[in-house]
Amino acid sequence: MTKRCNATEPLLVECAELVLPYLTPWELASVSLTCRSLLKLSRSITLRRSSDASRGFETLPIPFLNTTVDSHPYVHFLYTPSLLLPSPLLLPRQPWGGSSVVSLSAAPALLLAQSVGLVDASGRTLSGCDCQACAGSACPCASLDGLDDVGRECGPGCRCGPECGNRATRNGVAVGVKIVRDGRKGWGLHSDQFIRKGLFVFEYAGELLTTKEAQRRHQYYDELASHGRFSSALLVVREHLPSGKACLRLNIDATRIGNVARFVNHSCDGGNLSTKLVRSSGALLPRLCFFASKDIQVDEELTFSYGEIRKRANELPCFCNSPFCFGTLPSEDT
Ligand SMILES: C[S@@+](CC[C@H](N)C(=O)[O-])C[C@H]1O[C@@H](n2cnc3c(N)ncnc32)[C@H](O)[C@@H]1O
């Protein structure tokens, strides 16, 4: 039973407008029980949260849609549009669903990995291009891509600015998408527009972990999953040498902090997305980028293959529905 707030209500509501966007859904639910004004405010925050998973970090809002499956309006996680390094400075909370839009500058602690770059002894950024603006096939930067399996783009080491045409993967989620609830797979990402084959869609953003930390979290997530519905979004990527030996291993965990790529489900037929590591000139690490591997229609679910199927004790059932379905989800060896 909720009650009316007393005479100090306008001040209370003003303070609540500032504080409530920082709360988790569970905290928000308990605060909303205290009085009608806070209940109303919590409801509007929930509505705003479900209307944009990206909290304004991406160009287009990314809504959660769950009309028929259950009563979950959204998933709570911290949003980062790019890779970040775990740091003690990282804020454990991020405002979401308040009446004012969160700007990138409002959350600088979430952007640490963007500033990682290669520099020489004097601190000068290395390995970028000297172009004013990169455009067209005549630009030397156009020939950077396609040299090997790793894509190459202009980046922090280049003189050209953010408007340069050779930075297709640097501007966040590039197409309209929505997050749709499914009775068996949980949330999944669907396209909200036609996506032409070959187009960059988004990168996989999250916390960049050491292998030791990835192994620790993997064990912990497995434990949580065995007790009920829990979806981890810990991805291990290996960049191979031509000899086939792994030379670089990236552990990206989007479970607690990530972008919308954390909602892409697995399909045993390979799905409609392919992945490629893209290296920006001057950046220390490559990023895992997703491209449309075929033409994708409006409302189609975006999926890719999580990897090889391995027999293990606590394997999860696969509901990808493809004619080639193996029946179980691939599991990553961390
Ligand atoms: C990266 S998350 C994908 C988003 C997730 N569905 C959610 O609700 O947050 C990976 C998890 O999604 C679920 N999942 C992904 N693909 C699936 C599939 N084909 N069949 C069943 N569950 C799937 C599994 O629980 C898996 O651990």
The ligand as a Tripos MOL2 file, in Angstrom:
@<TRIPOS>MOLECULE
LIG
   27    29     1     0     0
SMALL
NO_CHARGES

@<TRIPOS>ATOM
      1 C1         25.3780  -13.0430  -24.9920 C.3       1 LIG1
      2 S1         23.9260  -13.5730  -24.2130 S.3       1 LIG1
      3 C2         22.7180  -13.2050  -25.4150 C.3       1 LIG1
      4 C3         21.5540  -12.4150  -24.8190 C.3       1 LIG1
      5 C4         20.6940  -13.2090  -23.8930 C.3       1 LIG1
      6 N1         19.7100  -13.9760  -24.6220 N.3       1 LIG1
      7 C5         20.0170  -12.3440  -22.8460 C.2       1 LIG1
      8 O1         18.8430  -12.5410  -22.5500 O.co2     1 LIG1
      9 O2         20.6770  -11.4500  -22.2800 O.co2     1 LIG1
     10 C6         24.1780  -15.3290  -24.3090 C.3       1 LIG1
     11 C7         23.1090  -16.1330  -23.6380 C.3       1 LIG1
     12 O3         21.8870  -16.0700  -24.3720 O.3       1 LIG1
     13 C8         21.2380  -17.3300  -24.4030 C.3       1 LIG1
     14 N2         21.2400  -17.8110  -25.8040 N.ar      1 LIG1
     15 C9         21.9290  -17.2980  -26.8320 C.ar      1 LIG1
     16 N3         21.6670  -17.9660  -27.9580 N.ar      1 LIG1
     17 C10        20.8110  -18.9300  -27.6420 C.ar      1 LIG1
     18 C11        20.2040  -19.9750  -28.3900 C.ar      1 LIG1
     19 N4         20.4040  -20.1500  -29.6840 N.pl3     1 LIG1
     20 N5         19.3840  -20.8360  -27.7200 N.ar      1 LIG1
     21 C12        19.1670  -20.6940  -26.3970 C.ar      1 LIG1
     22 N6         19.7020  -19.7210  -25.6390 N.ar      1 LIG1
     23 C13        20.5240  -18.8490  -26.2520 C.ar      1 LIG1
     24 C14        22.0600  -18.2440  -23.4920 C.3       1 LIG1
     25 O4         21.5310  -18.1440  -22.1970 O.3       1 LIG1
     26 C15        23.4350  -17.6120  -23.5470 C.3       1 LIG1
     27 O5         24.1980  -17.9130  -22.4060 O.3       1 LIG1
@<TRIPOS>BOND
     1     1     2 1
     2     2     3 1
     3     2    10 1
     4     3     4 1
     5     4     5 1
     6     5     6 1
     7     5     7 1
     8     7     8 2
     9     7     9 1
    10    10    11 1
    11    11    12 1
    12    11    26 1
    13    12    13 1
    14    13    14 1
    15    13    24 1
    16    14    15 ar
    17    14    23 ar
    18    15    16 ar
    19    16    17 ar
    20    17    18 ar
    21    17    23 ar
    22    18    19 1
    23    18    20 ar
    24    20    21 ar
    25    21    22 ar
    26    22    23 ar
    27    24    25 1
    28    24    26 1
    29    26    27 1
@<TRIPOS>SUBSTRUCTURE
     1 LIG1         1 GROUP 0 **** ****
